[in-house]
Amino acid sequence: MTKMTDKLRIMIIDDEPIVGKRLQRLFEKEGYCIKVFTEGTTAIGELEKRPFDIIITDLKMENIDGMKILDTAKRINSDTKVIIITGFAQTETADEALAKGAFDFIIKPFRIEDIKDVVRRACSERNK
């Protein structure tokens, strides 16, 4: 682990608490600083207070969905890498998310190695 990796902050937003807990354990072991939220309103409030390097967000949630999180994150800090995860995969939605600046679009259920690889790529992009 490099010092650069230790400083990276990841926000995880998923209305299924078990998803957030699993990802939190996974990425804390990798040396990242992790904040988990189960709903978008609180996450956006936190995002407006302090920057995050990477955001992993569910697409379909009550009140504020992943697209709203993506829009807000990019408005606050265009360098934030937003990774959208969803069980409701549609090509049009993925295309829209990527056009709006999402770093990647991952379909649930996903393999742990797949999400780790996407986060590593996002870190590499941030460090360029």
Secondary structure by P-SEA (a helix, b strand, c coil): cccccccbbbbbbcccaaaaaaaaaaaaaaccbbbbbcccaaaaaaaaaccccbbbbbcccccccaaaaaaaaaaacccbbbbbbcccccaaaaaaaaaacccccccccccaaaaaaaaaaaaaaaac
